[in-house]
Amino acid sequence: MCTDVNFRAADLISLIEPQITEMEEQDGRKVEPWVHPKIGTLREFVETFAYHFSHGVNAEKLSESDELFFMLLDTLKNSSVTHRSEIGGHSAVWAVRA
């Protein structure tokens, strides 16, 4: 089963801003809005998000990295940011709505 986690994107970005800054310093380059075909690193996540956000585009992406996924999820769970989990995937969502 797929589970969606809903939250305000700006809240998550604020929470991970220290990791983003550290990544930029280590890599020697700033985050640039760009769509990566696969999301497995923090840079790929942030740059893909920045691209979609700056263009007002909604996108549903998957991460191939358990480490990245759980880092983001744990960051949300250990914060005061409002978030909720619900059944995910288009078929399941439409079945619940029916």
Summary of the structure (lengths in Angstrom):
residues: 98
radius of gyration: 14.5
end to end distance: 18.3
largest distance: 50.5
contacts: 220
relative contact order: 0.23
helix: 52%
strand: 12%
